[in-house]
Every structure is written in structure tokens, then in C-alpha cells.
């Protein structure tokens, strides 16, 4: 069987299926290939941030995702003697118009994304299909695969997205090596239902116990997760028994009231792929980066990858941008993802230390410097389609206002460039520029202060240009500065009917 589509997505986990859904909503054709016949039944990722929820909102069913998740109310850091070193309330909306920290059961969320794929024309996910070869060809890729019945498939496409996980066969086939960040560590991960037992009050707790670092997470319903670092004298067979789990949880998971869905030993590691693009094949998600789970950014980073890539593929497919736009994917995303991998690895050295003396020093430092335990500020993108090199506000994630009627701004704007400009600056633009903005189907221009006031206040500027992935292309205080930004929007830059010199 031979087929031709715009994009082949290798891997049908949450990153791959989100890519499929976004590709279809952009009007591109795509086929996803997933080797497992059935969706993975147990949880892996359990944490979203506000940006991730904003990405899922863009699939058109944000409220359904919200109903399948719970906001985290408190985050704590607790030491060996059960002293609460950090207690941070987190039950609030952030500037992304969603809670900053959200817990979920991955199969529930993944099922919703698959439903979006199933209802979106032009894309499909094929399960039980194993990819055997990925080959770059002139102007595209060829992907060969075989299904469970032994039927071979050959799909040609313009591009392929490899979202096939930490052990990515595609990455290996392309000869891409990983750079190691930090030290690997083996942990026991336990998921299940806690019924008739209180657990812990806080929704997430980092236990900085030097005798055995651990993590607690409360999930939707009666679900909980605990993670425990394995120690040198642990017996791998004994440590997964109900009695052992009750013991190492210090009674939080009683054997008679905790009903596990999964008890598995994992190696937590930090890795960054040395290259994210080879020809027309792009790595995304765990295929490109893996982080220790301290900040819960693993899946968040993977969804940011496809959010960054898909709108660029769309513009190139429609002839509104050149292929060089796709080179900005790795340049922008790799430093951003590496920041979280490196920060998590460095934090693990301190929070997850098994050295009593180091732990004592850490505890004292946190007591006297409580602000030092705050979450790091998300970084800007690396160099790319934005003006971050000349303005620190550009290249960073823009806020999403909630309007007076409760509408989130993205639901009004969609996946377009947004030019938000005060009326005086807009009026100062040449007529040709206003006409170009009004007629360009890839741009939404807003001047109503009730809709854009929060945006402009956030950057202290007269105008802001947001990309389809909500990152700031640039900000302006004059009509001339705004025209310079508008010229960088690919559909304007490529326009044959509106000379850029008139803008």
C-alpha cells in the first residue's frame, strides 16, 4: 500500500496525537503510526502547566480537558524529619488563563486528544503499526511500516515528525546521539487508588529525605502517585511488594487501602538530542529531550515542540514561508527544553541528595532564603522568528487575557498571528499597511482596549505581535516600529501583491 500525505507522525502518544490534531486543524494531511495496538492503560506524565493547557485549549475542547484534571492547591518541600521547608499555594489562574499547576491521569487526557484526531478531517492514527524504515528523499521522506497482520505500508510525505519516545528508533536510525545531563537514578514509581486513607494534605510534596528521596502527587478522584529513589541495598523484587510500598511510604500507602495500577522501576535521566532535524525529519518530545521529573516539564516540553513546529510546517506547505523557517524549530526549542532538563538535573542534586551533610546545609539555606525555592522563570526561546536579540520581551510566552464575558482571547484569535495595537498607533500606520493587515487571513488585528489592554500592559508597549504559538514576535511603541514587526510576519514578507516597502 502506497500513500502520500503532507506529514507522517511516528508515535501515537500524547505528543504525536497532539501533532496530528494540530496538523488536521491547520488543513494539512497526516498519518500517525503507533506500534502499540491499544492506548497505554496506565499513567506516565501527571503534570501540566498553564501553557500546556493553553496548547490543549487550541484543540477546541479546553473545557473537556479542564474537567479531566484538577488544579494543584499546594506544593511542599519536606525534609528528613518531616519539617515543611516550603509551602506554596498554587491554586490560582496564571497569565495563561489556566491554573499554573494541574494534575491529571494520562489515559483520560490522551483519550480526549485521540477523539479530536478521530473527528478531524485529513488525519488518522493507525495503531499496531511498526515503522521499519525512515528515509529522506529529494523534497520529502519515505516511511515504511508493517502492521500486526504483516501487511506492509509505504507512505511518502513532505515531512516526518518522530515522536516515538525516549528510545526513539527514528533517532537511532538517523544516527543522532544524545548528550547526557546530570546523573541517572533508578526510582520506583507507584500509581493507584488510595481509598479510605488520608494520604497527605498537599497535592505535591518533594520529600528531601536523604535516607530515601521521594515524591507524592494527588491526582483526580482517588488516584495518587508516589515515587521513591532506589537505594543500594534494595531488593528489586521485594521493593515492589505491597508491604514494601507501605514501609517506604511511611504508612501513606497502606497495603489494605492502596490499590496499585502500576509499580515499576524507572531510570530517571537527563538527555538532549544533539540534532533535532535531519533533512525533512524532525524529533519531538522524549525523542528529542528527557528530563528528571522534578518540575513536571517532560510532557509539557513535548507539547511545546509540536506547538512550535506545526504552524511553521503549515506556512511552508502553503508557500508563505521558505524552508529556512523550519530551521528555527531546533534553534528556538532546543535551548528552551535544555533549560528545564539542566535545571531539573541540578535541582535533583540538592533536593534528592542522599548525603546527610548536604541535606542539612540545604535545609538551612531554604529556611533562611525561602525565595530561592521558588520555581524558575521560564526562559525565552533561542534565536529564531522573533526580536529577542534586541528586546528582552520578545521570544517569551505572551499572556492570554480572559475577557469580561469570560472568553479566553485565544478562542477569539485562533491559530493566527495577532497584532494587538492601541488605536492611535494603528491610525498612524500608512493606509497600505492597515489594508494589508485587514486582508491577510493569517493575521488578526485587534485595537479594542477591552480586548488587548491586559496584553499591552503586560509588556508596557503600544503594540505587540504574537505568533500562532503565542510567543512574542516583538513589541512596538511607534507605527514605524510596528511596521518593522509586521514585515517579519511570513505571509506579509512573502506577499506578491503588497510590496513590503509600502509598510
C-alpha positions as CSV (number, residue, x, y, z in Angstrom):
1,X,0.0,0.0,0.0
2,X,1.5,3.3,-1.1
3,X,0.1,6.7,0.1
4,X,1.1,10.3,0.0
5,X,0.4,12.9,2.7
6,X,1.9,16.2,4.0
7,X,3.2,14.7,7.2
8,X,3.9,11.3,8.8
9,X,3.9,11.3,12.6
10,X,5.8,8.4,14.1
11,X,4.5,7.7,17.6
12,X,0.9,7.9,18.9
13,X,1.5,9.1,22.4
14,X,0.2,12.5,23.6
15,X,2.9,14.4,21.7
16,X,2.3,12.5,18.5
17,X,-1.5,12.7,18.7
18,X,-1.4,16.4,19.6
19,X,0.7,16.9,16.5
20,X,-1.8,15.0,14.4
21,X,-4.7,17.1,15.8
22,X,-2.9,20.3,15.1
23,X,-1.9,19.3,11.6
24,X,-5.5,18.5,10.7
25,X,-6.9,21.7,12.2
26,X,-4.3,23.5,10.1
27,X,-5.7,21.8,7.0
28,X,-2.7,19.5,6.4
29,X,-3.0,15.8,5.7
30,X,-1.2,13.4,8.1
31,X,-1.0,9.8,9.1
32,X,0.2,8.8,12.6
33,X,1.8,5.4,13.1
34,X,1.8,3.8,16.6
35,X,3.3,0.4,17.3
36,X,1.1,-0.5,20.2
37,X,-2.4,-1.7,19.3
38,X,-4.1,-0.2,22.3
39,X,-3.6,3.0,24.2
40,X,-1.2,2.7,27.1
41,X,-3.5,2.0,30.1
42,X,-1.5,3.5,32.9
43,X,-0.2,6.9,33.7
44,X,3.2,8.3,32.9
45,X,3.1,12.1,32.9
46,X,0.8,13.6,35.5
47,X,1.5,17.3,35.5
48,X,0.6,20.2,33.1
49,X,1.4,23.8,33.5
50,X,-0.8,26.7,32.2
51,X,1.0,26.9,28.9
52,X,0.3,23.2,28.2
53,X,-3.4,23.7,29.0
54,X,-3.4,26.7,26.6
55,X,-2.0,24.4,23.9
56,X,-4.7,21.8,24.5
57,X,-7.3,24.7,24.5
58,X,-6.2,25.3,20.9
59,X,-7.6,21.8,20.0
60,X,-11.1,23.2,20.7
61,X,-12.0,21.3,23.8
62,X,-10.3,23.1,26.6
63,X,-13.2,22.7,29.0
64,X,-13.3,19.0,28.5
65,X,-9.6,18.9,29.3
66,X,-10.2,21.0,32.4
67,X,-12.9,18.6,33.5
68,X,-10.5,15.7,33.3
69,X,-7.9,17.4,35.5
70,X,-7.5,19.0,38.9
71,X,-5.6,22.1,39.9
72,X,-2.8,21.7,42.4
73,X,-3.6,23.6,45.6
74,X,-0.3,23.4,47.4
75,X,3.2,22.3,46.7
76,X,5.6,21.5,49.5
77,X,9.2,20.5,50.2
78,X,9.7,18.3,53.3
79,X,12.9,17.2,54.9
80,X,14.0,14.0,56.7
81,X,12.4,15.0,60.0
82,X,9.1,15.9,58.2
83,X,9.7,19.6,58.6
84,X,7.9,21.6,55.9
85,X,10.6,23.7,54.4
86,X,8.4,25.1,51.6
87,X,4.7,25.6,51.5
88,X,3.5,27.3,48.3
89,X,-0.2,27.8,47.5
90,X,-0.7,27.2,43.8
91,X,-4.5,27.1,43.3
92,X,-4.7,30.2,41.1
93,X,-5.1,31.2,37.5
94,X,-1.8,32.3,35.9
95,X,-1.3,34.6,33.0
96,X,-2.1,31.8,30.6
97,X,-5.7,31.9,31.7
98,X,-5.4,28.4,33.3
99,X,-4.0,27.2,36.6
100,X,-0.2,27.2,36.7
101,X,-0.1,23.6,38.0
102,X,-2.6,20.9,37.1
103,X,-2.7,17.1,37.8
104,X,-4.2,14.6,35.5
105,X,-4.5,10.8,34.7
106,X,-2.7,10.5,31.4
107,X,-5.1,8.0,29.8
108,X,-8.0,10.4,30.4
109,X,-6.3,13.2,28.6
110,X,-4.8,11.0,25.9
111,X,-8.3,9.7,25.1
112,X,-9.6,13.2,24.6
113,X,-6.8,14.0,22.2
114,X,-7.4,10.9,20.2
115,X,-11.1,11.8,19.9
116,X,-10.0,15.2,18.4
117,X,-7.9,13.3,15.9
118,X,-10.8,11.0,15.0
119,X,-13.1,13.9,14.4
120,X,-10.6,16.0,12.4
121,X,-10.6,15.6,8.6
122,X,-7.4,14.7,6.8
123,X,-5.6,13.0,9.6
124,X,-5.7,9.5,11.1
125,X,-3.9,7.5,13.7
126,X,-3.0,3.9,12.8
127,X,-2.3,1.6,15.8
128,X,-0.5,-1.7,15.8
129,X,1.9,-0.4,13.1
130,X,5.6,-0.6,13.4
131,X,7.9,1.7,11.4
132,X,10.8,-0.2,9.8
133,X,12.5,2.5,7.7
134,X,12.5,6.3,7.5
135,X,14.4,7.7,4.5
136,X,14.9,11.2,3.4
137,X,14.2,11.6,-0.3
138,X,14.5,14.7,-2.6
139,X,11.9,17.1,-1.3
140,X,10.4,14.7,1.3
141,X,10.5,11.4,3.2
142,X,9.6,7.8,2.7
143,X,8.3,5.9,5.7
144,X,7.9,2.1,5.5
145,X,6.0,0.2,8.1
146,X,4.3,-3.1,8.8
147,X,1.0,-3.8,10.7
148,X,0.2,-6.6,13.1
149,X,-1.0,-8.8,10.3
150,X,2.2,-8.4,8.4
151,X,0.9,-6.0,5.8
152,X,3.5,-3.6,4.5
153,X,2.8,0.2,4.1
154,X,4.8,2.8,2.3
155,X,3.9,6.4,2.9
156,X,5.6,9.3,1.2
157,X,5.3,12.7,2.8
158,X,6.9,16.1,2.7
159,X,7.9,15.8,6.3
160,X,8.0,13.4,9.2
161,X,7.7,14.1,13.0
162,X,9.4,11.5,15.1
163,X,7.6,11.5,18.5
164,X,8.5,7.9,19.2
165,X,9.7,8.3,22.8
166,X,12.9,8.2,24.8
167,X,14.2,5.1,23.0
168,X,13.3,6.6,19.6
169,X,14.2,4.1,16.8
170,X,14.0,7.0,14.4
171,X,16.6,9.0,16.3
172,X,18.9,5.9,16.3
173,X,18.3,5.2,12.6
174,X,19.3,8.8,11.8
175,X,22.5,8.4,13.8
176,X,21.6,11.2,16.3
177,X,23.4,10.9,19.6
178,X,22.1,12.2,23.0
179,X,24.1,14.5,25.3
180,X,23.8,13.4,28.9
181,X,22.8,15.9,31.6
182,X,23.3,15.1,35.3
183,X,23.4,11.6,36.8
184,X,20.9,8.8,36.1
185,X,19.0,7.4,39.0
186,X,16.6,4.5,39.5
187,X,13.2,5.1,41.0
188,X,10.2,3.1,41.9
189,X,7.0,4.7,40.5
190,X,3.7,3.6,42.1
191,X,0.3,4.7,40.8
192,X,-3.1,3.6,42.1
193,X,-6.2,4.3,44.0
194,X,-6.0,5.4,47.7
195,X,-9.3,4.6,49.3
196,X,-10.2,5.2,52.9
197,X,-6.8,6.6,53.8
198,X,-5.9,10.3,54.1
199,X,-2.6,10.4,52.3
200,X,-1.0,13.9,52.5
201,X,-2.8,17.2,52.6
202,X,-0.7,18.9,50.0
203,X,-1.2,18.0,46.3
204,X,2.5,17.7,45.6
205,X,5.3,17.1,48.0
206,X,9.0,16.7,47.3
207,X,10.4,14.7,50.2
208,X,14.1,15.7,50.6
209,X,14.8,12.7,52.8
210,X,18.4,11.7,52.5
211,X,17.6,8.2,53.6
212,X,15.2,7.9,50.6
213,X,14.1,10.8,48.5
214,X,10.5,10.6,47.4
215,X,7.6,12.4,45.7
216,X,3.9,12.5,46.5
217,X,1.2,13.6,44.0
218,X,-2.6,13.7,44.4
219,X,-4.4,13.1,41.1
220,X,-8.0,13.2,40.0
221,X,-10.5,11.2,42.0
222,X,-8.9,8.8,44.4
223,X,-5.8,8.4,42.3
224,X,-2.3,9.1,43.8
225,X,1.3,8.7,42.8
226,X,4.4,8.2,44.8
227,X,8.0,7.9,43.6
228,X,10.9,6.5,45.6
229,X,14.6,6.6,44.9
230,X,16.1,3.1,45.0
231,X,18.9,2.7,47.5
232,X,21.9,0.4,47.1
233,X,20.6,-2.3,49.4
234,X,17.1,-2.5,47.9
235,X,15.9,-5.9,46.6
236,X,14.2,-5.1,43.3
237,X,11.7,-7.9,43.8
238,X,10.9,-7.1,47.4
239,X,10.7,-3.3,46.9
240,X,7.6,-3.6,44.7
241,X,5.5,-5.7,47.1
242,X,2.6,-4.0,49.0
243,X,4.3,-4.4,52.3
244,X,7.5,-2.7,51.0
245,X,5.4,0.2,49.5
246,X,3.7,0.7,52.8
247,X,7.0,0.7,54.6
248,X,8.9,3.1,52.3
249,X,5.9,5.4,52.0
250,X,6.0,5.6,55.9
251,X,2.4,4.4,56.0
252,X,1.0,6.8,53.4
253,X,0.1,3.9,51.1
254,X,-1.3,1.2,53.4
255,X,-1.3,-2.2,51.8
256,X,-5.0,-2.8,52.6
257,X,-6.2,0.6,51.3
258,X,-3.9,1.4,48.4
259,X,-4.8,-0.5,45.2
260,X,-1.9,-0.1,42.7
261,X,-2.4,0.2,38.9
262,X,1.3,0.1,38.3
263,X,4.5,-0.5,40.3
264,X,7.5,-0.1,38.1
265,X,11.2,0.7,38.3
266,X,12.3,3.5,36.0
267,X,15.6,5.2,35.3
268,X,15.2,9.0,35.6
269,X,17.7,10.7,33.2
270,X,18.5,14.0,31.6
271,X,19.2,13.8,27.8
272,X,19.2,16.3,24.9
273,X,19.4,15.1,21.3
274,X,22.4,16.6,19.5
275,X,20.3,17.3,16.4
276,X,16.5,17.8,16.2
277,X,16.3,17.9,12.4
278,X,17.8,15.7,9.7
279,X,16.6,16.6,6.2
280,X,12.8,16.5,6.4
281,X,12.6,14.5,9.7
282,X,12.1,16.4,13.0
283,X,12.4,15.0,16.5
284,X,9.8,15.9,19.1
285,X,9.0,15.1,22.7
286,X,11.1,12.4,24.5
287,X,12.8,11.6,21.3
288,X,14.5,15.0,21.5
289,X,14.8,15.5,25.2
290,X,14.2,13.8,28.6
291,X,14.2,15.5,32.0
292,X,14.3,14.3,35.5
293,X,10.7,14.8,36.8
294,X,11.3,17.4,39.5
295,X,9.4,20.2,37.7
296,X,6.9,18.0,35.8
297,X,8.1,19.5,32.5
298,X,8.6,16.4,30.4
299,X,5.3,16.2,28.6
300,X,4.9,20.0,28.7
301,X,8.1,20.4,26.8
302,X,7.0,17.8,24.2
303,X,3.7,19.6,23.5
304,X,5.6,22.9,23.2
305,X,7.7,21.2,20.5
306,X,4.7,20.4,18.2
307,X,3.1,23.8,19.1
308,X,6.2,25.4,17.7
309,X,6.6,23.2,14.7
310,X,3.2,22.7,13.2
311,X,2.3,26.3,12.4
312,X,5.7,26.6,10.6
313,X,5.0,23.5,8.6
314,X,1.7,25.0,7.6
315,X,3.2,28.2,6.4
316,X,5.8,26.4,4.4
317,X,3.3,24.0,2.9
318,X,1.2,26.9,1.7
319,X,4.2,28.7,0.2
320,X,4.0,31.6,2.7
321,X,7.5,30.9,4.1
322,X,10.7,29.3,2.9
323,X,12.2,26.0,4.2
324,X,14.6,28.0,6.3
325,X,11.7,28.8,8.7
326,X,11.8,25.2,9.7
327,X,15.4,25.6,10.8
328,X,14.2,27.9,13.6
329,X,12.4,24.9,15.2
330,X,15.6,23.5,16.7
331,X,17.2,26.8,17.3
332,X,14.2,28.1,19.3
333,X,13.1,25.0,21.1
334,X,16.4,23.2,22.0
335,X,17.7,25.9,24.4
336,X,14.3,26.2,26.0
337,X,14.0,22.5,26.6
338,X,17.6,22.2,27.7
339,X,17.0,24.9,30.3
340,X,14.3,22.7,32.0
341,X,16.4,19.5,31.7
342,X,19.5,21.2,33.2
343,X,17.6,22.9,35.9
344,X,15.8,19.7,36.9
345,X,19.1,17.8,36.9
346,X,20.8,20.5,39.1
347,X,17.8,20.6,41.5
348,X,17.9,16.9,41.8
349,X,21.5,17.1,43.2
350,X,20.2,19.2,46.1
351,X,16.6,18.0,46.7
352,X,17.3,14.3,46.1
353,X,20.7,14.1,47.9
354,X,21.4,11.0,49.9
355,X,24.2,12.8,51.8
356,X,23.1,13.8,55.3
357,X,25.6,16.7,55.5
358,X,24.4,18.1,52.1
359,X,20.8,17.8,53.2
360,X,21.5,19.7,56.5
361,X,23.1,22.5,54.6
362,X,20.2,22.6,52.1
363,X,17.6,22.7,54.8
364,X,19.3,25.7,56.5
365,X,19.7,27.5,53.2
366,X,16.0,27.1,52.4
367,X,15.0,28.3,55.9
368,X,17.0,31.5,55.5
369,X,16.3,32.0,51.8
370,X,12.7,30.9,51.2
371,X,12.5,32.8,47.9
372,X,15.3,30.6,46.5
373,X,12.9,27.6,46.4
374,X,10.5,29.3,44.0
375,X,10.1,27.8,40.6
376,X,12.4,29.3,38.0
377,X,11.1,31.7,35.5
378,X,10.5,30.1,32.1
379,X,13.2,31.0,29.6
380,X,12.9,32.8,26.3
381,X,13.2,30.9,23.0
382,X,16.5,30.5,21.3
383,X,17.3,32.6,18.2
384,X,14.5,32.5,15.6
385,X,11.5,34.3,14.3
386,X,11.3,37.0,17.0
387,X,13.2,40.1,18.1
388,X,14.6,38.7,21.3
389,X,18.1,39.7,20.3
390,X,17.2,43.4,20.6
391,X,14.3,43.3,23.2
392,X,14.1,41.0,26.2
393,X,10.3,41.0,26.0
394,X,10.4,39.2,22.6
395,X,10.8,35.5,22.3
396,X,8.9,34.9,25.5
397,X,5.5,33.4,26.0
398,X,2.8,36.0,25.8
399,X,-0.1,36.2,28.3
400,X,-3.7,35.2,27.5
401,X,-6.3,37.6,28.9
402,X,-9.7,36.4,30.0
403,X,-12.2,39.0,28.6
404,X,-15.1,40.5,30.5
405,X,-17.6,37.9,29.2
406,X,-15.3,35.0,30.3
407,X,-13.9,34.3,26.8
408,X,-10.2,33.4,26.6
409,X,-8.5,35.5,24.0
410,X,-7.1,32.5,22.0
411,X,-10.7,31.3,21.4
412,X,-11.3,34.6,19.5
413,X,-7.9,34.8,17.7
414,X,-7.4,31.1,16.8
415,X,-4.0,29.9,15.4
416,X,-3.1,33.2,13.7
417,X,-0.6,35.9,14.2
418,X,-2.1,38.5,16.5
419,X,-1.4,42.2,16.1
420,X,-2.6,44.0,19.2
421,X,-2.2,47.7,18.9
422,X,-3.7,50.8,20.5
423,X,-6.0,52.9,18.3
424,X,-3.7,55.9,18.0
425,X,-0.7,53.8,16.8
426,X,-2.9,51.9,14.4
427,X,-4.3,55.1,13.0
428,X,-0.7,56.3,12.4
429,X,0.0,53.4,10.1
430,X,0.0,54.1,6.3
431,X,-3.3,53.1,4.7
432,X,-1.5,50.4,2.7
433,X,-0.3,48.8,6.0
434,X,-3.7,48.9,7.5
435,X,-5.2,47.3,4.4
436,X,-2.5,44.6,4.4
437,X,-3.3,43.7,8.0
438,X,-7.1,43.7,7.4
439,X,-6.9,41.5,4.3
440,X,-4.3,39.0,5.4
441,X,-6.1,35.8,6.5
442,X,-3.1,34.7,8.7
443,X,-3.3,37.8,10.9
444,X,-5.9,39.0,13.4
445,X,-5.6,42.7,14.2
446,X,-7.3,44.0,17.4
447,X,-7.4,47.6,18.7
448,X,-10.2,47.4,21.2
449,X,-8.7,48.2,24.6
450,X,-11.2,45.9,26.4
451,X,-9.7,43.0,24.5
452,X,-6.0,43.9,24.4
453,X,-5.4,46.2,27.4
454,X,-4.0,43.4,29.5
455,X,-1.6,42.3,26.7
456,X,-0.3,45.8,26.2
457,X,0.0,46.4,30.0
458,X,2.0,43.2,30.4
459,X,4.7,44.4,28.0
460,X,4.3,48.2,28.6
461,X,4.1,48.9,24.9
462,X,1.7,50.4,22.4
463,X,1.6,47.3,20.2
464,X,2.5,43.6,20.4
465,X,2.8,40.9,17.8
466,X,2.1,37.4,18.9
467,X,2.9,34.3,16.8
468,X,0.4,31.4,16.4
469,X,2.2,29.6,19.2
470,X,1.6,32.6,21.5
471,X,5.2,33.6,21.8
472,X,6.0,37.3,21.3
473,X,7.5,38.2,17.9
474,X,8.1,41.7,19.2
475,X,6.7,44.8,20.7
476,X,6.4,48.4,19.5
477,X,5.9,51.9,20.7
478,X,5.5,53.7,17.3
479,X,3.9,53.0,14.0
480,X,7.3,52.7,12.4
481,X,8.4,50.0,14.9
482,X,5.2,48.2,14.4
483,X,5.6,48.2,10.6
484,X,9.1,46.6,11.1
485,X,7.5,43.8,13.1
486,X,4.7,43.3,10.6
487,X,7.2,42.9,7.8
488,X,8.6,39.8,9.7
489,X,5.2,38.0,9.6
490,X,5.9,35.4,6.8
491,X,2.6,35.9,4.9
492,X,3.3,39.7,4.6
493,X,7.0,39.1,3.8
494,X,6.0,36.7,1.0
495,X,3.2,38.7,-0.4
496,X,3.4,39.4,-4.1
497,X,0.6,41.9,-4.1
498,X,1.7,44.2,-1.2
499,X,5.3,45.4,-1.6
500,X,6.9,45.4,1.9
501,X,8.4,48.8,1.1
502,X,4.9,50.3,1.5
503,X,4.5,49.1,5.0
